[in-house]
Amino acid sequence: MAELRGAVVGAAEFQLDCDFGRDGGRPTHPGPQAWILTMAVAEPHRGQGVGRALVTEVARRARDAGRTFLALVPQDGDDVAGRETFFHAVGFAPIEPDRPGAAWGSPVTQILDKGA
């Protein structure tokens, strides 16, 4: 959870031990994986560093759990371009850019370097 002046302004749900997609024919992602399952930031607080702080905290926890790679699969919805800009800004890159529902991911160290 991300709080500002006592109010929740963002949240992330994540899994620290995940081999997402390997059985479904997705390519092998490097190293032990962690996945962001869901993440949201309240509209009035977007663009203020809340999302970056959430991703950075998940990356810290992933590193502390011995994970070397963090990924997510974007959900459908509005503002695809804005989400993709955010993903790039925090260090993610598309893993399978030509596949519908493509996962995005990055080595945990890269995310931590960008979040510092």
C-alpha positions as CSV (number, residue, x, y, z in Angstrom):
1,M,0.0,0.0,0.0
2,A,1.0,3.6,-0.6
3,E,-0.3,6.1,1.8
4,L,-0.3,9.9,1.7
5,R,-1.5,11.9,4.7
6,G,-3.3,8.8,6.0
7,A,-5.1,8.0,2.8
8,V,-4.4,5.0,0.6
9,V,-3.4,6.3,-2.8
10,G,-2.0,3.2,-4.4
11,A,-1.6,-0.6,-4.0
12,A,0.3,-3.5,-5.5
13,E,-0.4,-7.2,-5.2
14,F,2.6,-9.4,-6.1
15,Q,4.0,-12.9,-5.9
16,L,7.6,-13.5,-5.0
17,D,7.8,-17.0,-6.3
18,C,6.4,-17.5,-9.8
19,D,7.3,-19.2,-13.0
20,F,4.5,-17.5,-15.0
21,G,3.9,-18.9,-18.4
22,R,6.6,-21.5,-18.7
23,D,4.1,-24.3,-18.9
24,G,2.0,-22.2,-21.4
25,G,4.8,-21.9,-23.9
26,R,6.1,-18.5,-22.9
27,P,9.9,-18.1,-23.1
28,T,12.0,-18.8,-20.1
29,H,12.6,-15.6,-18.2
30,P,16.1,-15.3,-16.7
31,G,16.5,-16.3,-13.1
32,P,14.1,-16.7,-10.2
33,Q,11.0,-14.6,-10.9
34,A,8.6,-12.3,-9.0
35,W,5.5,-11.0,-10.6
36,I,3.3,-7.9,-10.0
37,L,-0.2,-9.3,-10.3
38,T,-2.1,-6.1,-9.9
39,M,-1.2,-2.5,-9.3
40,A,-3.2,0.7,-9.1
41,V,-2.7,4.4,-8.3
42,A,-5.6,6.7,-7.6
43,E,-6.1,9.1,-10.6
44,P,-5.3,12.3,-8.7
45,H,-2.0,10.9,-7.6
46,R,-0.6,9.6,-10.9
47,G,2.5,11.2,-12.1
48,Q,3.7,12.0,-8.6
49,G,6.0,9.0,-8.0
50,V,3.5,6.7,-6.3
51,G,3.6,4.0,-8.9
52,R,7.4,4.2,-9.1
53,A,7.6,3.9,-5.3
54,L,5.3,0.8,-5.4
55,V,7.4,-0.9,-8.1
56,T,10.6,-0.1,-6.3
57,E,9.3,-1.5,-3.1
58,V,8.2,-4.7,-4.8
59,A,11.7,-4.9,-6.5
60,R,13.4,-4.5,-3.1
61,R,11.2,-7.3,-1.6
62,A,11.9,-9.5,-4.6
63,R,15.7,-8.9,-4.3
64,D,15.5,-9.7,-0.5
65,A,13.7,-13.0,-1.4
66,G,16.5,-14.0,-3.8
67,R,14.6,-13.1,-7.0
68,T,16.5,-11.7,-9.9
69,F,13.7,-10.8,-12.4
70,L,10.4,-8.9,-11.9
71,A,7.6,-8.9,-14.5
72,L,3.9,-8.1,-15.0
73,V,1.3,-8.5,-17.6
74,P,-0.6,-5.3,-18.3
75,Q,-4.4,-5.5,-18.0
76,D,-6.6,-4.2,-20.8
77,G,-8.1,-0.8,-20.4
78,D,-7.8,2.8,-21.2
79,D,-4.5,4.8,-21.5
80,V,-2.3,2.0,-22.9
81,A,0.2,4.5,-24.1
82,G,0.4,6.1,-20.6
83,R,1.0,2.7,-19.0
84,E,3.7,1.7,-21.5
85,T,5.4,5.0,-20.8
86,F,5.3,4.3,-17.1
87,F,6.6,0.7,-17.6
88,H,9.6,2.0,-19.6
89,A,10.3,4.8,-17.0
90,V,10.6,2.3,-14.2
91,G,12.8,-0.1,-16.2
92,F,10.4,-2.7,-17.7
93,A,10.6,-3.7,-21.3
94,P,8.3,-6.0,-23.3
95,I,9.4,-9.6,-23.1
96,E,7.3,-10.8,-26.1
97,P,6.3,-7.6,-28.0
98,D,4.5,-9.3,-30.8
99,R,2.3,-11.5,-28.7
100,P,-1.1,-10.4,-27.4
101,G,-1.1,-10.0,-23.6
102,A,2.7,-9.6,-23.7
103,A,4.5,-9.7,-20.4
104,W,6.9,-6.9,-19.4
105,G,9.9,-7.5,-17.2
106,S,13.3,-6.5,-16.1
107,P,16.2,-7.6,-13.9
108,V,15.4,-6.5,-10.4
109,T,18.7,-4.6,-10.2
110,Q,17.7,-2.5,-13.2
111,I,14.4,-1.5,-11.5
112,L,16.2,-0.6,-8.3
113,D,18.8,1.5,-10.2
114,K,16.0,3.5,-11.8
115,G,14.0,3.8,-8.6
116,A,16.9,5.1,-6.4
